[in-house]
Amino acid sequence: MSNPDDAQLPGVRAPWSIPRGLIVLLAAASAVIAVAGIKVFASIVGPVFLALMLAITVQPIQNWARRRGLPAWLGMVLALLASYAIVLGLLAVLVVSAAQLATQLPDYSGRFDDLLDGVRSLLSGWGVGKDQIQDLLSGLDFGQLIALLESALRSMAGVLSNLVFVLALLLFMSFDGMSFRSRVTAVERVRPDIAYALRTFASGTRQYLLVSTVFGLIVAVLDGAALWWMGVPLPLLWAVLSFITNFIPNIGFVVGVIPPALMALLEGGPRLMLWVIVVYCVINFVIQSVIQPKFVGDAVGLSVTVTFLSLIFWTWVLGALGALLAIPLTLLVRALLLDIDPTTRWVSALIGSSPPELEAQVPITVRSEQIDHPAHGEQRTEPEQHPQ
């Protein structure tokens, strides 16, 4: 017969005070409230996380300066300059290319009208009536095409929105980065699980950004060279677009091919547009959708399904910036909810790219101790868990 005092003995688990189903419902409700709050403040949360990603990316520069025996302030300055160069460099290319696009687009108005006349003649030859052709093509005009291209550029430039805010955050985060290593070491002495989660998040984020940057540069060079060889205007702009959309998991090449395909349609007609689509499918689909996800999955430990769902979710919450930062945001959520607790790291076996060995995640040692049980007086062997 069990004794009520068993709940107070070491190694004896206390009964649940509330049903587990209610705990799940409360956790789900809390998650909904948190997501709603993030969505409301998306214009602030997005740039803050973008600055955090850039600060994590350039943090190895400060570590390198420390290992070389250089002053901490010099490593901070080098890291800050590197992050500023990334942001301002991309912004400069986008501004110059967008200005060139705005200058060249009005020259294609006549070619667009010629394309519509060709479509009308083709449909008329297939026996389609004039009224039906008019209804079908009434919504197509050159202004809508310009608006579509400008919308794509605005979405791309929106990634670097609130520029002054982002640059200021980078400055402050670079200052904090000088003492980040010692802070994590201090946390590790008291709460090793939290330090493990932070380091896992930072390491996974750097690996993801490194892999995406390398493949993005490869795709940008190949796309830009192919577009230049085919005579598509503004190949540099479309190469930068390919580089940025490479950070969008799984479907980035679909977003990146639309503007250059439309420009190729205006420049050389449907044939050139089809060639652009074929080249993008060969280069971008193979690299971004076949090869890169394998390396990304190995680097961050997320399955392809989780990667795609994270893209949908964070795009809905934060917009275009959420699409680019979907993987790092998912890594942060995993660090805060799963990696921070050794008892929940088993979930990585379900969402990871490959099932890890749980024994490596939560090592267990056996401690034998005498427990004076009131009813039986037996000796029990209790497992003791130590976080890795």
Disulfide bonds with the S-S distance in Angstrom:
none
